[in-house]
Amino acid sequence: GTQKFMTLEGSILVAALGIGDGLAPIIGRYYGNLKYRFPMSRQKSIEGSFFGVFLGTVGGIYVFNRMLGLRDLSVQSMVCCGAIATFAEAIAPGDCDNVFIPLVMHFSITHYPWLMK
């Protein structure tokens, strides 16, 4: 919703879902050779997960924070957020990753406030 508009958490959620999860299927379709699958999830590629979700989330957080005039997060925080988003996308059941990723990211940020440093 609009509660997270123009906040650090909002930029992290949009980066993970909008950039990371948006790039993953495109990269996976064209460059994905190494496939994996968790129980109850769809088949994914390591290339799409790493270059799409992980790097897309980390880069998206950096760009969104700069564009919105928010403070920069530490590299450690951005990498941890990228790793959490990648794991959430990998284990998301079926086609529910668009709901699952923001929920996991929100609860991770809420329970581990050091992610916002």
C-alpha positions in Angstrom: 0.0 0.0 0.0 0.9 3.6 0.3 2.2 3.4 3.8 5.6 2.4 2.5 5.7 5.1 -0.2 9.0 7.1 -0.2 10.5 5.0 2.6 13.6 2.7 2.8 11.4 -0.4 3.2 9.3 0.7 0.2 12.3 1.0 -2.0 13.6 -2.4 -0.9 10.2 -4.0 -1.6 9.9 -2.4 -5.0 13.5 -3.2 -6.0 13.0 -6.9 -5.0 9.7 -7.3 -6.7 9.8 -4.8 -9.6 13.4 -5.1 -10.7 14.7 -8.4 -9.3 11.7 -10.6 -9.9 11.0 -8.8 -13.2 14.4 -9.5 -14.6 14.7 -13.1 -13.5 12.4 -14.8 -16.0 13.9 -12.7 -18.9 17.4 -13.6 -18.0 16.5 -17.2 -17.2 14.7 -17.7 -20.5 17.6 -16.5 -22.6 20.6 -17.4 -20.6 19.4 -20.0 -18.1 21.3 -23.3 -18.5 21.5 -24.5 -14.9 18.0 -25.4 -13.7 16.8 -26.1 -10.1 13.5 -26.7 -8.4 12.4 -26.6 -4.7 9.4 -28.6 -3.6 6.1 -26.9 -4.5 7.9 -24.3 -6.6 8.3 -23.9 -10.3 11.5 -24.7 -12.1 14.0 -21.8 -12.1 17.5 -21.1 -13.4 20.5 -20.2 -11.4 21.4 -17.5 -13.9 17.9 -15.9 -13.6 18.0 -16.1 -9.8 21.5 -14.6 -9.4 21.6 -12.1 -12.2 18.0 -11.2 -12.1 16.7 -11.4 -8.5 20.0 -10.9 -6.5 21.8 -8.3 -8.6 18.5 -6.7 -9.7 17.5 -6.2 -6.0 20.9 -4.9 -4.9 21.1 -2.5 -7.9 17.5 -1.5 -7.6 17.9 -0.6 -3.9 20.9 1.5 -4.7 19.2 3.3 -7.6 15.8 3.8 -5.9 17.4 5.2 -2.8 19.4 7.7 -4.9 16.4 8.7 -7.0 14.1 9.1 -4.0 16.7 11.0 -2.0 16.8 8.4 0.8 19.9 7.5 2.7 22.2 4.9 1.4 22.1 1.4 2.9 25.4 -0.4 3.6 26.7 -2.9 1.1 26.1 -5.6 3.7 22.4 -4.7 4.1 21.9 -4.5 0.3 23.6 -7.9 -0.2 21.5 -9.5 2.6 18.3 -8.0 1.2 19.3 -9.4 -2.3 20.0 -12.8 -0.8 16.7 -12.9 1.1 14.7 -11.9 -2.0 16.5 -14.5 -4.1 15.7 -17.2 -1.5 12.1 -16.1 -1.3 11.8 -16.2 -5.0 13.3 -19.6 -5.2 11.0 -21.3 -2.6 7.8 -19.4 -3.5 5.0 -21.9 -4.2 3.8 -22.0 -7.7 3.0 -18.6 -9.2 2.7 -16.9 -5.8 6.1 -15.2 -5.9 4.5 -11.7 -6.4 2.9 -12.1 -3.0 5.5 -14.2 -1.3 8.6 -12.0 -2.0 7.1 -8.8 -0.5 5.8 -10.7 2.5 9.2 -12.3 3.2 11.0 -9.0 2.7 8.6 -7.1 5.0 8.9 -9.7 7.8 12.7 -9.9 7.4 13.0 -6.1 7.7 10.6 -6.0 10.6 12.3 -8.8 12.6 15.9 -7.9 11.6 16.1 -4.0 11.8 19.8 -4.1 11.1 18.9 -4.7 7.4 18.0 -1.0 7.3 21.5 0.2 8.3 
